[in-house]
Amino acid sequence: MLNTKVGPVHFEDFGGTEFERLVFAYHLRAGWTDLAWYGKTGSDQGRDIIGNEILEDGSQRRTVIQCANRDVLTLDKAKHDMTGAVGEEGDHLKAFKFVCRGDVSAARRRAIQEAGKKLKLEPVTIWSGSEFEENLRLRGEFLLRRFIEGVAFPDDGEGLRRFVSSFVELSDEEMLREIGQIFERPAFWTPFYAECSLSGFQQAIDDTIGALNTGVWRTREGDVIRRLPSWRDVGDPAIRKQLEGVVFALDALRRLFKKRMQEGAIRHCDCEDASCPTFFLDMGVGDELDAIRHDILDAAHRLIPGFAVRIV
C-alpha cells in the first residue's frame, strides 16, 4: 500500500495558533462552508472557528469548532466555551465541536455532551488528538505532512481558503502523493480470481478514472471521499503525459473487463443473486487482467514518491 505513515503526531510541539490554523485548514478541506477563524483575532468568545457543516441530506448545521491545544480538556473549560459561544451566536448555533491535542476519556465526553444538551447544542462532537490525526490522514494528508515538516501555511483565513481549494501552492511531488492515494483500494491489489464483486470492481475502475480526470475521489458506493488534484493540475508536462497514459491504461482495463463479461469468459454463477461473490473465469482471464493492473501500478510506482502498492 501507499507508504504515508508519518506519526504519531506530537501536537504538543506546536503552538496554539499553528494548531488552530491546521484545524481551520482541515475543515475547509472537508467541505465546511462560511468558515470564520475568530481565534486569529484574539477575541474568540468561546469559538475559535465557526462555520456550516454539510450533512448527508445536503442541509447545513451551524457549528462552533473550539481548538483545545492542551493536555487535558476539563469539563469547566468545555462548559465555559460552549456557554460563551451560545451567548454570542444565540439560536443560530446548533452544534459544537472540540478538536483536542490530547486524549479525552469516555466519562469526560459524556459529561461535556450532557452539558451541551442543556445549552441546546446537539451534537457535541469531541475529537482527541489521535482522532484528528486519523481524519487528517483520510482527507488532508498533504496538510498533515506540511504541518509536521514545518512548511508554513498561509497566515490568514482567506489565504488558507485559496491554498486548500486550489492546489496551486502544492509542488508536483505533493500533488503526486495526493493522487497516489486513489490506488489504495482492493481493486488494485486483490488478485482478480479473489475479487468478491464484479460490479464493485468495475465501479472502482470507473471511479479511479474519474478521480484522475476530475479530482473527485469516490467510494464504490458513489460517496465523495474528498477532492484531489487531477492529472491536469500537475505542472510538469512530461509527468502530465505519463499520468494521462495511466488513464488510458485504466480505460483499456475497463474495456477488456467489459468485453470478457460480454463474451462469457467472466460470468456469474447461476444463483441469480446479483450480490453473490461467486463467479467463473475462463482459463487465463484472471492473469490477463492482473497483468494490465501490474503495468498500471508499475507506471504509478515510477511516478509517485513512496508508492508501493502491489498485487498479492
Short mmCIF file of the C-alpha atoms (twelve columns), coordinates in Angstrom:
data_MODEL
# 
_entry.id   MODEL 
# 
loop_
_atom_site.group_PDB 
_atom_site.id 
_atom_site.type_symbol 
_atom_site.label_atom_id 
_atom_site.label_alt_id 
_atom_site.label_comp_id 
_atom_site.label_asym_id 
_atom_site.label_seq_id 
_atom_site.Cartn_x 
_atom_site.Cartn_y 
_atom_site.Cartn_z 
_atom_site.pdbx_PDB_model_num 
ATOM 1   C CA . MET A 1   0.000   0.000   0.000   1 
ATOM 2   C CA . LEU A 2   0.976   3.639   -0.300  1 
ATOM 3   C CA . ASN A 3   3.545   4.489   2.333   1 
ATOM 4   C CA . THR A 4   2.131   7.574   4.056   1 
ATOM 5   C CA . LYS A 5   2.861   6.774   7.693   1 
ATOM 6   C CA . VAL A 6   4.386   9.781   9.450   1 
ATOM 7   C CA . GLY A 7   3.165   9.552   13.040  1 
ATOM 8   C CA . PRO A 8   2.130   9.574   15.662  1 
ATOM 9   C CA . VAL A 9   1.927   13.346  15.575  1 
ATOM 10  C CA . HIS A 10  3.030   15.264  18.663  1 
ATOM 11  C CA . PHE A 11  0.647   18.205  18.545  1 
ATOM 12  C CA . GLU A 12  2.058   19.443  21.850  1 
ATOM 13  C CA . ASP A 13  5.214   20.508  19.979  1 
ATOM 14  C CA . PHE A 14  3.257   23.215  18.144  1 
ATOM 15  C CA . GLY A 15  1.785   26.498  19.297  1 
ATOM 16  C CA . GLY A 16  -1.882  27.331  19.668  1 
ATOM 17  C CA . THR A 17  -2.087  29.424  16.504  1 
ATOM 18  C CA . GLU A 18  -0.392  26.710  14.453  1 
ATOM 19  C CA . PHE A 19  -2.848  24.133  15.793  1 
ATOM 20  C CA . GLU A 20  -5.834  26.373  15.038  1 
ATOM 21  C CA . ARG A 21  -4.510  27.011  11.546  1 
ATOM 22  C CA . LEU A 22  -4.342  23.264  10.901  1 
ATOM 23  C CA . VAL A 23  -7.866  22.707  12.281  1 
ATOM 24  C CA . PHE A 24  -9.206  25.546  10.120  1 
ATOM 25  C CA . ALA A 25  -7.464  24.187  7.007   1 
ATOM 26  C CA . TYR A 26  -8.781  20.675  7.664   1 
ATOM 27  C CA . HIS A 27  -12.404 21.804  7.885   1 
ATOM 28  C CA . LEU A 28  -12.023 23.824  4.695   1 
ATOM 29  C CA . ARG A 29  -10.676 20.660  3.094   1 
ATOM 30  C CA . ALA A 30  -13.572 18.619  4.493   1 
ATOM 31  C CA . GLY A 31  -16.085 20.866  2.723   1 
ATOM 32  C CA . TRP A 32  -17.422 23.080  5.525   1 
ATOM 33  C CA . THR A 33  -18.755 26.422  4.308   1 
ATOM 34  C CA . ASP A 34  -18.805 30.011  5.605   1 
ATOM 35  C CA . LEU A 35  -15.903 29.293  7.939   1 
ATOM 36  C CA . ALA A 36  -14.624 32.169  10.058  1 
ATOM 37  C CA . TRP A 37  -11.489 31.994  12.203  1 
ATOM 38  C CA . TYR A 38  -12.201 34.050  15.305  1 
ATOM 39  C CA . GLY A 39  -9.277  32.772  17.329  1 
ATOM 40  C CA . LYS A 40  -6.894  34.570  14.992  1 
ATOM 41  C CA . THR A 41  -8.337  37.917  16.156  1 
ATOM 42  C CA . GLY A 42  -7.667  37.153  19.820  1 
ATOM 43  C CA . SER A 43  -11.332 37.605  20.811  1 
ATOM 44  C CA . ASP A 44  -12.975 34.274  20.118  1 
ATOM 45  C CA . GLN A 45  -15.623 34.334  22.924  1 
ATOM 46  C CA . GLY A 46  -15.535 30.548  23.171  1 
ATOM 47  C CA . ARG A 47  -15.465 29.985  19.402  1 
ATOM 48  C CA . ASP A 48  -12.110 29.656  17.666  1 
ATOM 49  C CA . ILE A 49  -13.819 28.749  14.384  1 
ATOM 50  C CA . ILE A 50  -17.430 28.815  13.258  1 
ATOM 51  C CA . GLY A 51  -18.976 27.511  10.070  1 
ATOM 52  C CA . ASN A 52  -21.577 25.322  8.434   1 
ATOM 53  C CA . GLU A 53  -21.158 21.565  8.390   1 
ATOM 54  C CA . ILE A 54  -22.772 19.980  5.306   1 
ATOM 55  C CA . LEU A 55  -24.897 16.997  6.350   1 
ATOM 56  C CA . GLU A 56  -25.656 13.882  4.324   1 
ATOM 57  C CA . ASP A 57  -29.069 15.176  3.230   1 
ATOM 58  C CA . GLY A 58  -27.472 18.386  1.916   1 
ATOM 59  C CA . SER A 59  -28.654 20.584  4.786   1 
ATOM 60  C CA . GLN A 60  -26.270 22.765  6.783   1 
ATOM 61  C CA . ARG A 61  -25.679 22.881  10.516  1 
ATOM 62  C CA . ARG A 62  -24.153 25.961  12.156  1 
ATOM 63  C CA . THR A 63  -21.336 24.681  14.351  1 
ATOM 64  C CA . VAL A 64  -18.618 26.172  16.532  1 
ATOM 65  C CA . ILE A 65  -15.222 24.471  16.499  1 
ATOM 66  C CA . GLN A 66  -13.090 25.013  19.568  1 
ATOM 67  C CA . CYS A 67  -9.394  24.070  19.386  1 
ATOM 68  C CA . ALA A 68  -8.253  22.597  22.703  1 
ATOM 69  C CA . ASN A 69  -4.484  22.699  22.282  1 
ATOM 70  C CA . ARG A 70  -3.871  21.498  25.827  1 
ATOM 71  C CA . ASP A 71  -3.077  18.231  27.580  1 
ATOM 72  C CA . VAL A 72  -6.489  17.982  29.260  1 
ATOM 73  C CA . LEU A 73  -9.902  19.297  28.242  1 
ATOM 74  C CA . THR A 74  -11.673 19.940  31.540  1 
ATOM 75  C CA . LEU A 75  -15.430 19.950  31.982  1 
ATOM 76  C CA . ASP A 76  -15.325 23.503  33.353  1 
ATOM 77  C CA . LYS A 77  -13.390 24.751  30.327  1 
ATOM 78  C CA . ALA A 78  -15.786 22.999  27.931  1 
ATOM 79  C CA . LYS A 79  -18.835 24.468  29.695  1 
ATOM 80  C CA . HIS A 80  -17.267 27.936  29.637  1 
ATOM 81  C CA . ASP A 81  -16.557 27.732  25.907  1 
ATOM 82  C CA . MET A 82  -19.999 26.405  24.994  1 
ATOM 83  C CA . THR A 83  -21.788 28.968  27.167  1 
ATOM 84  C CA . GLY A 84  -19.750 31.805  25.669  1 
ATOM 85  C CA . ALA A 85  -20.451 30.650  22.127  1 
ATOM 86  C CA . VAL A 86  -24.190 30.366  22.762  1 
ATOM 87  C CA . GLY A 87  -24.149 33.851  24.247  1 
ATOM 88  C CA . GLU A 88  -22.564 35.228  21.077  1 
ATOM 89  C CA . GLU A 89  -24.423 33.184  18.453  1 
ATOM 90  C CA . GLY A 90  -27.806 32.573  20.093  1 
ATOM 91  C CA . ASP A 91  -30.299 30.265  18.405  1 
ATOM 92  C CA . HIS A 92  -28.335 30.209  15.154  1 
ATOM 93  C CA . LEU A 93  -25.807 27.876  16.794  1 
ATOM 94  C CA . LYS A 94  -26.883 24.238  16.593  1 
ATOM 95  C CA . ALA A 95  -23.821 22.131  17.403  1 
ATOM 96  C CA . PHE A 96  -20.369 22.293  18.933  1 
ATOM 97  C CA . LYS A 97  -17.098 20.527  18.191  1 
ATOM 98  C CA . PHE A 98  -13.914 20.263  20.245  1 
ATOM 99  C CA . VAL A 99  -10.691 19.312  18.472  1 
ATOM 100 C CA . CYS A 100 -8.155  18.358  21.146  1 
ATOM 101 C CA . ARG A 101 -4.472  17.600  21.061  1 
ATOM 102 C CA . GLY A 102 -4.690  15.072  23.928  1 
ATOM 103 C CA . ASP A 103 -6.895  12.140  24.870  1 
ATOM 104 C CA . VAL A 104 -10.421 12.571  26.240  1 
ATOM 105 C CA . SER A 105 -11.928 9.865   28.444  1 
ATOM 106 C CA . ALA A 106 -15.344 8.369   27.741  1 
ATOM 107 C CA . ALA A 107 -16.673 9.749   31.047  1 
ATOM 108 C CA . ARG A 108 -15.458 13.270  30.217  1 
ATOM 109 C CA . ARG A 109 -17.025 13.064  26.761  1 
ATOM 110 C CA . ARG A 110 -20.386 12.093  28.211  1 
ATOM 111 C CA . ALA A 111 -20.257 14.897  30.785  1 
ATOM 112 C CA . ILE A 112 -19.403 17.511  28.148  1 
ATOM 113 C CA . GLN A 113 -22.114 16.239  25.813  1 
ATOM 114 C CA . GLU A 114 -24.702 16.366  28.595  1 
ATOM 115 C CA . ALA A 115 -23.653 19.930  29.367  1 
ATOM 116 C CA . GLY A 116 -24.079 20.751  25.680  1 
ATOM 117 C CA . LYS A 117 -27.609 19.333  25.618  1 
ATOM 118 C CA . LYS A 118 -28.611 21.685  28.408  1 
ATOM 119 C CA . LEU A 119 -27.491 24.548  26.174  1 
ATOM 120 C CA . LYS A 120 -29.474 23.053  23.241  1 
ATOM 121 C CA . LEU A 121 -26.261 22.086  21.472  1 
ATOM 122 C CA . GLU A 122 -26.606 18.688  19.867  1 
ATOM 123 C CA . PRO A 123 -24.494 17.013  18.771  1 
ATOM 124 C CA . VAL A 124 -21.381 17.943  20.701  1 
ATOM 125 C CA . THR A 125 -18.512 16.233  18.888  1 
ATOM 126 C CA . ILE A 126 -15.173 15.668  20.614  1 
ATOM 127 C CA . TRP A 127 -12.048 14.603  18.729  1 
ATOM 128 C CA . SER A 128 -8.951  13.526  20.587  1 
ATOM 129 C CA . GLY A 129 -5.561  14.200  19.005  1 
ATOM 130 C CA . SER A 130 -5.444  10.690  17.570  1 
ATOM 131 C CA . GLU A 131 -8.940  11.060  16.056  1 
ATOM 132 C CA . PHE A 132 -7.977  14.388  14.497  1 
ATOM 133 C CA . GLU A 133 -4.842  12.803  13.059  1 
ATOM 134 C CA . GLU A 134 -6.851  9.894   11.621  1 
ATOM 135 C CA . ASN A 135 -9.229  12.258  9.843   1 
ATOM 136 C CA . LEU A 136 -6.343  14.353  8.560   1 
ATOM 137 C CA . ARG A 137 -4.791  11.249  7.022   1 
ATOM 138 C CA . LEU A 138 -8.068  10.488  5.279   1 
ATOM 139 C CA . ARG A 139 -8.935  13.945  3.932   1 
ATOM 140 C CA . GLY A 140 -5.843  16.120  4.257   1 
ATOM 141 C CA . GLU A 141 -2.633  14.101  4.164   1 
ATOM 142 C CA . PHE A 142 -0.747  16.953  2.489   1 
ATOM 143 C CA . LEU A 143 -1.874  19.354  5.241   1 
ATOM 144 C CA . LEU A 144 -0.600  16.994  7.933   1 
ATOM 145 C CA . ARG A 145 2.695   16.428  6.119   1 
ATOM 146 C CA . ARG A 146 3.319   20.150  5.737   1 
ATOM 147 C CA . PHE A 147 2.392   20.743  9.379   1 
ATOM 148 C CA . ILE A 148 4.863   18.110  10.597  1 
ATOM 149 C CA . GLU A 149 7.657   19.194  8.275   1 
ATOM 150 C CA . GLY A 150 7.306   22.809  9.355   1 
ATOM 151 C CA . VAL A 151 6.295   24.152  5.950   1 
ATOM 152 C CA . ALA A 152 4.372   27.332  6.647   1 
ATOM 153 C CA . PHE A 153 0.680   27.550  5.822   1 
ATOM 154 C CA . PRO A 154 -0.798  30.872  4.687   1 
ATOM 155 C CA . ASP A 155 -1.206  33.045  7.767   1 
ATOM 156 C CA . ASP A 156 -4.792  34.210  7.288   1 
ATOM 157 C CA . GLY A 157 -8.147  32.573  6.708   1 
ATOM 158 C CA . GLU A 158 -8.551  33.781  3.119   1 
ATOM 159 C CA . GLY A 159 -5.056  32.619  2.180   1 
ATOM 160 C CA . LEU A 160 -5.741  29.222  3.704   1 
ATOM 161 C CA . ARG A 161 -9.023  29.023  1.811   1 
ATOM 162 C CA . ARG A 162 -7.243  29.604  -1.514  1 
ATOM 163 C CA . PHE A 163 -4.492  27.157  -0.584  1 
ATOM 164 C CA . VAL A 164 -6.842  24.328  0.371   1 
ATOM 165 C CA . SER A 165 -9.265  24.737  -2.516  1 
ATOM 166 C CA . SER A 166 -6.954  25.169  -5.497  1 
ATOM 167 C CA . PHE A 167 -3.764  23.044  -5.079  1 
ATOM 168 C CA . VAL A 168 -1.826  25.911  -6.675  1 
ATOM 169 C CA . GLU A 169 0.655   26.036  -3.785  1 
ATOM 170 C CA . LEU A 170 1.392   22.309  -3.906  1 
ATOM 171 C CA . SER A 171 4.539   21.067  -5.576  1 
ATOM 172 C CA . ASP A 172 4.261   18.380  -8.243  1 
ATOM 173 C CA . GLU A 173 5.628   15.859  -5.731  1 
ATOM 174 C CA . GLU A 174 2.937   16.767  -3.200  1 
ATOM 175 C CA . MET A 175 0.225   16.517  -5.848  1 
ATOM 176 C CA . LEU A 176 1.510   13.109  -6.940  1 
ATOM 177 C CA . ARG A 177 1.406   11.850  -3.352  1 
ATOM 178 C CA . GLU A 178 -2.213  13.006  -3.143  1 
ATOM 179 C CA . ILE A 179 -3.093  11.341  -6.447  1 
ATOM 180 C CA . GLY A 180 -1.406  8.112   -5.360  1 
ATOM 181 C CA . GLN A 181 -3.977  7.587   -2.634  1 
ATOM 182 C CA . ILE A 182 -6.687  6.700   -5.160  1 
ATOM 183 C CA . PHE A 183 -4.896  3.400   -5.799  1 
ATOM 184 C CA . GLU A 184 -5.290  2.429   -2.126  1 
ATOM 185 C CA . ARG A 185 -8.279  0.178   -2.773  1 
ATOM 186 C CA . PRO A 186 -8.724  -3.586  -3.062  1 
ATOM 187 C CA . ALA A 187 -9.494  -3.361  -6.787  1 
ATOM 188 C CA . PHE A 188 -5.775  -2.709  -7.321  1 
ATOM 189 C CA . TRP A 189 -4.149  -5.231  -5.010  1 
ATOM 190 C CA . THR A 190 -6.554  -8.192  -4.851  1 
ATOM 191 C CA . PRO A 191 -5.855  -10.908 -7.452  1 
ATOM 192 C CA . PHE A 192 -8.796  -10.943 -9.841  1 
ATOM 193 C CA . TYR A 193 -9.715  -14.553 -9.061  1 
ATOM 194 C CA . ALA A 194 -10.233 -13.450 -5.410  1 
ATOM 195 C CA . GLU A 195 -12.412 -10.415 -6.285  1 
ATOM 196 C CA . CYS A 196 -15.685 -10.517 -4.349  1 
ATOM 197 C CA . SER A 197 -17.799 -8.193  -6.514  1 
ATOM 198 C CA . LEU A 198 -17.681 -7.900  -10.285 1 
ATOM 199 C CA . SER A 199 -19.863 -4.781  -10.319 1 
ATOM 200 C CA . GLY A 200 -17.764 -3.320  -7.492  1 
ATOM 201 C CA . PHE A 201 -14.569 -3.968  -9.445  1 
ATOM 202 C CA . GLN A 202 -15.874 -2.126  -12.490 1 
ATOM 203 C CA . GLN A 203 -17.143 0.750   -10.312 1 
ATOM 204 C CA . ALA A 204 -13.725 1.077   -8.663  1 
ATOM 205 C CA . ILE A 205 -12.016 1.357   -12.059 1 
ATOM 206 C CA . ASP A 206 -14.642 3.894   -13.217 1 
ATOM 207 C CA . ASP A 207 -14.153 5.934   -10.038 1 
ATOM 208 C CA . THR A 208 -10.353 5.888   -10.387 1 
ATOM 209 C CA . ILE A 209 -10.556 7.167   -13.959 1 
ATOM 210 C CA . GLY A 210 -12.971 9.854   -12.780 1 
ATOM 211 C CA . ALA A 211 -10.681 10.852  -9.897  1 
ATOM 212 C CA . LEU A 212 -7.642  11.162  -12.176 1 
ATOM 213 C CA . ASN A 213 -9.594  13.208  -14.710 1 
ATOM 214 C CA . THR A 214 -11.615 15.454  -12.398 1 
ATOM 215 C CA . GLY A 215 -10.029 15.268  -8.926  1 
ATOM 216 C CA . VAL A 216 -13.262 13.950  -7.355  1 
ATOM 217 C CA . TRP A 217 -12.454 10.767  -5.388  1 
ATOM 218 C CA . ARG A 218 -15.416 8.490   -4.606  1 
ATOM 219 C CA . THR A 219 -16.039 5.193   -2.815  1 
ATOM 220 C CA . ARG A 220 -17.544 2.190   -4.625  1 
ATOM 221 C CA . GLU A 221 -20.921 3.350   -3.300  1 
ATOM 222 C CA . GLY A 222 -20.536 6.712   -5.031  1 
ATOM 223 C CA . ASP A 223 -19.912 8.802   -1.903  1 
ATOM 224 C CA . VAL A 224 -17.378 11.599  -2.340  1 
ATOM 225 C CA . ILE A 225 -14.332 10.943  -0.160  1 
ATOM 226 C CA . ARG A 226 -12.648 14.266  -0.933  1 
ATOM 227 C CA . ARG A 227 -11.065 16.390  -3.636  1 
ATOM 228 C CA . LEU A 228 -7.659  15.563  -5.082  1 
ATOM 229 C CA . PRO A 229 -5.516  17.151  -7.773  1 
ATOM 230 C CA . SER A 230 -6.340  15.789  -11.222 1 
ATOM 231 C CA . TRP A 231 -3.600  14.853  -13.676 1 
ATOM 232 C CA . ARG A 232 -4.187  18.230  -15.360 1 
ATOM 233 C CA . ASP A 233 -3.143  20.092  -12.187 1 
ATOM 234 C CA . VAL A 234 0.426   18.739  -12.295 1 
ATOM 235 C CA . GLY A 235 2.868   21.330  -13.610 1 
ATOM 236 C CA . ASP A 236 5.461   19.168  -15.381 1 
ATOM 237 C CA . PRO A 237 4.221   18.408  -18.943 1 
ATOM 238 C CA . ALA A 238 6.121   15.111  -19.092 1 
ATOM 239 C CA . ILE A 239 4.538   13.885  -15.848 1 
ATOM 240 C CA . ARG A 240 1.103   15.012  -17.033 1 
ATOM 241 C CA . LYS A 241 1.609   12.964  -20.189 1 
ATOM 242 C CA . GLN A 242 2.524   9.879   -18.169 1 
ATOM 243 C CA . LEU A 243 -0.486  10.313  -15.877 1 
ATOM 244 C CA . GLU A 244 -2.703  10.637  -18.926 1 
ATOM 245 C CA . GLY A 245 -1.178  7.358   -20.067 1 
ATOM 246 C CA . VAL A 246 -2.272  5.765   -16.772 1 
ATOM 247 C CA . VAL A 247 -5.826  6.942   -17.505 1 
ATOM 248 C CA . PHE A 248 -5.671  5.336   -20.952 1 
ATOM 249 C CA . ALA A 249 -4.374  2.095   -19.402 1 
ATOM 250 C CA . LEU A 250 -7.209  2.090   -16.866 1 
ATOM 251 C CA . ASP A 251 -9.682  2.591   -19.688 1 
ATOM 252 C CA . ALA A 252 -8.114  -0.358  -21.535 1 
ATOM 253 C CA . LEU A 253 -8.545  -2.462  -18.378 1 
ATOM 254 C CA . ARG A 254 -12.179 -1.395  -18.137 1 
ATOM 255 C CA . ARG A 255 -12.876 -2.175  -21.786 1 
ATOM 256 C CA . LEU A 256 -11.216 -5.596  -21.558 1 
ATOM 257 C CA . PHE A 257 -13.238 -6.447  -18.441 1 
ATOM 258 C CA . LYS A 258 -16.487 -5.482  -20.164 1 
ATOM 259 C CA . LYS A 259 -15.525 -7.439  -23.294 1 
ATOM 260 C CA . ARG A 260 -14.760 -10.605 -21.320 1 
ATOM 261 C CA . MET A 261 -18.072 -10.224 -19.468 1 
ATOM 262 C CA . GLN A 262 -19.943 -9.912  -22.787 1 
ATOM 263 C CA . GLU A 263 -18.141 -12.948 -24.182 1 
ATOM 264 C CA . GLY A 264 -18.985 -15.001 -21.101 1 
ATOM 265 C CA . ALA A 265 -15.325 -15.522 -20.246 1 
ATOM 266 C CA . ILE A 266 -16.232 -13.861 -16.898 1 
ATOM 267 C CA . ARG A 267 -19.651 -14.902 -15.671 1 
ATOM 268 C CA . HIS A 268 -21.717 -15.068 -12.505 1 
ATOM 269 C CA . CYS A 269 -22.880 -18.345 -11.045 1 
ATOM 270 C CA . ASP A 270 -26.471 -19.410 -11.748 1 
ATOM 271 C CA . CYS A 271 -27.981 -18.424 -8.382  1 
ATOM 272 C CA . GLU A 272 -29.437 -15.175 -9.830  1 
ATOM 273 C CA . ASP A 273 -28.327 -13.232 -6.747  1 
ATOM 274 C CA . ALA A 274 -26.667 -10.051 -8.051  1 
ATOM 275 C CA . SER A 275 -24.680 -9.674  -4.806  1 
ATOM 276 C CA . CYS A 276 -23.321 -13.238 -4.880  1 
ATOM 277 C CA . PRO A 277 -19.491 -13.174 -4.809  1 
ATOM 278 C CA . THR A 278 -19.202 -16.428 -6.790  1 
ATOM 279 C CA . PHE A 279 -18.243 -16.163 -10.459 1 
ATOM 280 C CA . PHE A 280 -16.325 -18.183 -13.022 1 
ATOM 281 C CA . LEU A 281 -13.378 -17.351 -15.277 1 
ATOM 282 C CA . ASP A 282 -12.143 -18.962 -18.453 1 
ATOM 283 C CA . MET A 283 -8.531  -20.095 -18.382 1 
ATOM 284 C CA . GLY A 284 -6.094  -17.178 -18.370 1 
ATOM 285 C CA . VAL A 285 -8.623  -14.336 -17.993 1 
ATOM 286 C CA . GLY A 286 -7.611  -13.515 -14.426 1 
ATOM 287 C CA . ASP A 287 -3.925  -13.467 -15.395 1 
ATOM 288 C CA . GLU A 288 -4.763  -11.216 -18.345 1 
ATOM 289 C CA . LEU A 289 -6.483  -8.627  -16.132 1 
ATOM 290 C CA . ASP A 290 -3.857  -8.879  -13.394 1 
ATOM 291 C CA . ALA A 291 -1.093  -8.228  -15.942 1 
ATOM 292 C CA . ILE A 292 -2.683  -4.945  -17.009 1 
ATOM 293 C CA . ARG A 293 -3.045  -3.887  -13.370 1 
ATOM 294 C CA . HIS A 294 0.616   -4.716  -12.770 1 
ATOM 295 C CA . ASP A 295 1.570   -2.421  -15.644 1 
ATOM 296 C CA . ILE A 296 -0.644  0.370   -14.284 1 
ATOM 297 C CA . LEU A 297 0.827   0.055   -10.787 1 
ATOM 298 C CA . ASP A 298 4.384   -0.089  -12.144 1 
ATOM 299 C CA . ALA A 299 3.727   3.171   -14.014 1 
ATOM 300 C CA . ALA A 300 2.326   4.734   -10.819 1 
ATOM 301 C CA . HIS A 301 5.340   3.445   -8.862  1 
ATOM 302 C CA . ARG A 302 7.711   5.234   -11.239 1 
ATOM 303 C CA . LEU A 303 5.771   8.487   -10.953 1 
ATOM 304 C CA . ILE A 304 4.604   8.736   -7.352  1 
ATOM 305 C CA . PRO A 305 7.039   9.179   -4.403  1 
ATOM 306 C CA . GLY A 306 6.631   6.439   -1.795  1 
ATOM 307 C CA . PHE A 307 4.153   4.458   -3.884  1 
ATOM 308 C CA . ALA A 308 4.364   0.755   -3.060  1 
ATOM 309 C CA . VAL A 309 1.032   -0.930  -3.907  1 
ATOM 310 C CA . ARG A 310 1.488   -4.428  -5.269  1 
ATOM 311 C CA . ILE A 311 -0.972  -7.123  -6.293  1 
ATOM 312 C CA . VAL A 312 -0.716  -10.009 -3.801  1 
# 
